[in-house]
């Protein structure tokens, strides 16, 4: 995991596929690029079918439940300048 966007979705009853699709659509709209992979907590994948998604889903216990880490495509980081605050 390098750089990306963290998505939080705690709507009970929403399938993982739906959660990921919402997060990917928001990511694509915001950054103008489609992500290639995302990371979720392994407990979120139990009983779910994720093979139909156009994005690779990776289980990682470092990700909290109800969170999805969407990674920028390799070599395709955002062009926005980081916010720097003068002290």
QUICOR-V115821 format. One record per helix or strand. SS is the DSSP state (hx for helix, st for strand). FROM is the first residue (numbers start at 1). TO is the last residue. Records with the same first field share a line. If there is no record, write none. Layout:
SS: FROM-TO + FROM-TO
This chain:
st: 4-8 + 37-40 + 56-59 + 67-71
hx: 16-31 + 42-45
